[in-house]
């Protein structure tokens, strides 16, 4: 079963409580919250306070995606989150970062930008809950899926299987009913979507269509 995470980035922040409830009723598996600092990525999104408010509102697990420089200094602020995602490009000592995340009771996920090699996370694959493969350049919602990233997902799947790891593969960026099957066929366990969920008038139908497209790919 492929899981679906709803990225808050495309939600209507003026009606955030309602948006979260609609997504929960639609059957998403968790919420993904992008924290951007305008330095690591060329955009500024929500801050720590709003992320904590989302955690209070949501009945489902919440993943805080730290798209920031020096994420280590912010980890303690996200205590209570279920997952904390950090970028391998932003840390000098990933084992230390993983340890800090586990110390506050969250599961660590390591993210890689599209051009970042899988070799950068080779030694920590068995230490993290999941690897998040970015299938767009991070920073903005609504971008197009980069097709060559399916090769990266396939390679990561093989590495995980060959080493006997239980590490999951998350995919984020340009996920919709057309690209979800590509990611799933390549080996994705979890799909994160923003505009394909919150950008639709009927969120329940959007999630249903996305899940069906993923399941169809699994059965082919």
N, C-alpha and C positions, 0 to 999 in steps of 0.2 A: 504493500500500500504506500503510495506516494503521499507525503504530507504537503500541505499548503500553508505558507506563512503570508499574512497580509501586511504589506509594508505601509505604514502610516503616512509615508511621504506624500502620497497623492490624496490623502483624506481631506475632508472639509474641516479645517481646524475651528471654524466657527460653530460647528455642531459635532465636536469630537466624541462626546458621550454617545450620541445617537449613531454615529458612524461605527463605533466599536461594537455597539449592540447589534447593529445590522450585520456586521461581518461575523459575529459569533453565531447569530441565528442562521447565517448562510452556511455555516459548517467549516470555517477555517480552523486550522489546528493551533495556530499561535500568532502573535503579533510581532512585527519586526520594526524597530524604531531606529532610524538613522540619525546619529548625532554628528553633525558636520561643523568644522571650525573655521572654514574659509582659508585654511593653510594647507592641510593635507589634501583636501579637495577644494575645487574652486566654487564653493557654495557654503552658505551658512543655513543650518536648519534649526531644529529645536534644541533647547538647553536641558540641563539636568532636571530642573523642576518639572517641566512638562512631561519628561520621560517617567518621572515618579508618579505623576498624576495619571498617566496612562496605565501604569501598573496597578494603581488603586481602582481604576474603573474596570479594567479587563478581568474577566473570570478565567481566561486562558493564559498559558505561559507567555512571557514577554522576553524578546531578545533585543538587547541594547547593542547596536552596531556602532562601535566607536571609530568613526572615520576622522580621526584627529591625530595631530602630532603628539608624541609622548603620551600614549593612552594610560600608561602606568599611574600617572598622577591623578587620574580620574576614577580609577577602578573602585576605590572605597565608596565613592559617591553613589555607585549603582548597586549597593547592597540591597538585596530583595529581588533583583532581576533573576530570571531563570537561566538565561544564557547571556554571556557577554562575548561579543565578537570583536577581535582586534585584528589589525592589518600587520602582516609580517614585515611589510615595508616600513612600518612606523616604530618598530621595537628593536633594541640592540640585544636584549637578553630574553628571548621568548620563553625559556623554561621558568624564569622568574615571573614573567607576566602570567603564565598559566597557573603558577603556584598562588599568586595573589588573587586570581579569579576564583580558584577553588576555596581559598581561605574565607571568602565572603559568601560561600554557599552556592555559587553559580557554576554552570558548565561552560568551559572555554571552547570557543570556536575561532579558528584562524582563517582570515580572509586573504585572498590573493587578487591583485589587480590583473587585468587581462594579459599584460606583457610579462608578468612575474613568473619565473620558472618554478615548476613543482619541486625542484631540487632545494629550494629555499626552505621548505617545510619537511624535508625528508626525515630529519632526526626527531621531529616532534609529532609525527603522524599518530603514533601510538599513545600520545599524551593528551590529545584533544578529543572533545566529543565529536567534532565535525570540522571539515574544511569547506569554506564558502568560496566557490569559484565565481568571481565577478565576470559576467558576460557582456558588460558594457563598461566604459570608463566611468568610475564612480563620481557621484556628485549631483546628478540630475535625473529625475523620473521621466519616463516616456521615450527613452533612447531605444535604438534598434539593437537587437541581439546580434552579437558578433559570431558568425557561423563557425569560424575556426576553433572557437572555444569548445566545441563538441569533442574535438581531438584531445583537448586538455582533460576533459571530464573522463573520457575513455581511458586515458593513460593513468589518471589518478585511481580509477576503479581497479585497474590491473595491479597497481602498486599496493593498494589496500588489501586486495584478495591474496596476492602472493606473499604478503607478510602476516596474514591471519589477523589483521586489525579489525576492530568493530567500528571504526571511524565512519561517520556518515558523510555524504556529499550534499551540500546545499548549493543551490544555483540562484543567482540574483542578477537581474538586469535584462530588460526586454522580454520578460516572460509573459506569454499570452497563449491563446488556444493554438496558434500556429507554431510557436517555438517550444512550448511545453513538451510536445512529443519528441522533439529533437534532443532536449536535455535528458529526458527520461530514458530514451533509447541508448544514450551515451553512458548512462549509469547514475543519474541524479536520484537521490532519495527524497530530497525536499526541494520544493519550488517556492521562491519568494516573488510575489507580484504586487505591484503598486497600482499603476493606472489601469491594469487589466481587471482590477477589483474595484477600487474606490473611484476610478474614472468612469465607471458604468452607472447608468441610471438605476438598473436593477441589480443590486449587489448579489442577491441570492442566486439569480440566474448566471451571473458572471462567474461565481465560484463553482456552480454546478457544471458549467460548460468547461471551465478550466480543469476540473477534476476528471471529467469524462474524457477529455482529450489526453490527459496523462494516463488514465487507465487503459484507454484504447491502445496506446503505444506499448504498454506493458504486455498486452495480450496478443500483439502482432508477432 
